[in-house]
Amino acid sequence: MPEIEIRPALSTDIDLLTRLDHRSESAYVWQMERSLEEDQFSVTFRQVRLPRTVRIEYPRQPQSFLMDWKSKTAVLVALADRRPVGYLAVLEQPGPSAAWITDLVVDSAYRRKGIASALVLSVQDWAAQRRLRRLVLELQSKNHPAVCLALKLGMEFCGYHDHYYQNQDIALFFSRGLR
């Protein structure tokens, strides 16, 4: 495993971050099923194995990050071999006292090496220092590796939003208390 350094993003990092491989692959999806009865409405998600592994496009254009990274409360960068290999962007939501992870990307050559976990744990510490009460991670229902990461880090499913992303994908939300 390469030695990882996590630090706040510098303006000189942003162009490099947009060039990371934002796509992922999955052999599973979280399929949403709705049921409407006379006095009851229910939604369930279940893991479904796909007939073949599919490539998942990132739900946002990486180039849009060039324009909106300054609107984020914080952007953390993971460095390996002194170069950016991943990043996490977060928005502080004062009303619910939450740190909302909007972007979590690790370049494909560096995945499954603990980098995403290190980024999430770093932002968890950052949020706790700011006395925030919750950490929320948004992700595509197709992104099975990210769902596994959220569950591994002790996060719980806390909601969804149908047609959340520009590509009309469903967003799943996982959260964890910080106190």
N, C-alpha and C positions, 0 to 999 in steps of 0.2 A: 504494500500500500504506500502510495507517495505521501510525503509529509505535506500536510495541508495548512495553509494560513488563511484565516478569515479576517477581513478588514472592511471598513467602509469603502464604497466605490469612489474612485476619483474620476473626474471628467475625462481623463485620458483613457479610462477603461471602457467607456460606454460603447464606442465603435467596435472594440474587440468583443464585447459581450453580445452584440447583435449578430456577430459572425459565428457564434457557437451553434452547434447542431441542436436546434430546439425540438426536432421531431422525436417521437418515441415509437416503440412497438409494443403490441400487446396480443396475447392469445385469448384474452377475456375482456368482457365489457360488463358494466353494471347496468342491467336493463330495468327500465322503469315500467311498472304496471299500475294502472289506475282502475279503481272499482267504484262505481257510483250506484248506491242503492237508495231506496226511498228516504231514509233518514241517516245515511252514513256514507262518507266519502273516505276512501283509503288509497294510499300510495305505498307501494313496496318496491324495493330494489333487490334484485338478485343477481348474483354472479353467473354469467353465461359463458361457457367455453365456445370460442369461435372455431369454425372448421379449419381455419388457417390463421397464422399470425398476420396482423395488419399493421401498417404504418399509420401512425397518428400524427396529423399535422398539429402544430402548436395553435391554440385558439386565437392568438393575436399575432399580427405581423411583427417580427422581431425589429424591423426598422422603426416601428412606432415607438419603441422604447427610446430611440434617440431623442424624440420630441417630448416624451412625458416622464422621463426618469426624475426630473427635478420636482415633479408634483408628488412623488412618493415621500413618505416620512423618512424612510431609510432604504438604502440599497447596500447589501453586503455582497462581497466578492470572495470567492474561494480561489486561492492561488495554489498551483502545484508546479514545481519546477520554475517558480517565480513568474508564472504567467496565469492569467485568468482562465479558469476551467469551469466556472459555475457562478451563479448569482441568485440572489433572493431579493425581491422587492416587497416592501411592507407599507401599509397605510395605518396610521393610528386612528382609531375610531373612538373619540372621547366619550360620546353618548353611552355606548355599551362598555366602555373601558376595555377595548380590545385592540390587539395587533392583528391586522388582516393581511395574510400573505397572499399577494396577487400574482406573483411570478416566482417560480422555482425552476431553474434550468441548470443542468449539468451536461457538459459536452459529452457526446456519445462515447468517446474513447476513455472517459473517466468515470463512467457510471458503475454502480455496484462496488464502489470503493469507500463508501461512508461519507461522501462529500455532501450529498443532500441532507443527510442526518446532521452533519456538523453545521451546516447552514441553518437548519431549523432550530437546533439546540442553541446556537449563537443568538438568533433573534428571540428565542424564548428568554434567555438571560437579559437581553436588551430590554424586552418588554417588562420583565419583572423589576428591573432597575427603575423603570418609568412608572411603576406601581399600577400597571395594567392588570386586569383580572383574567383575561382570556386571550388565547392564541387561536386564530382561525385560519385554516388553509382551504383555499378554493381550488378545485381541480375538475377536469373533464371526467364525465362518467366512463369514457373510453380508456382513461389512463390508469389501467390496473396497477402498474408499478407504483404510481403515486398513492393510490388507495392503500396498497400494502405498506408503504412507508408511513403513512398517517397512522395506520393501526399499530405498526411496530413501535411508533413513538408515543403510544398511549392516547392517541386522539380518538374521539368518538364521533360518529355520524351525527350531525345536528341540523341538516336541512339540505334543500336543493332549490335550484331555480331553473325552470324549463326555458329553453331558448335564451340562455344567459349570454353566450358568446356571439360574436358577429357571425360565426359559421353555424349558429343555431343549436350548438351542442348544449347538453344539460350540464350545469355546474353542480357538483356535490360539495358540501361544506362539512369539514371535520374540525372539531375544536377540542381544546384542553384548558382546564382551569390552571391559573398560575399561582394561586395562593392556597 
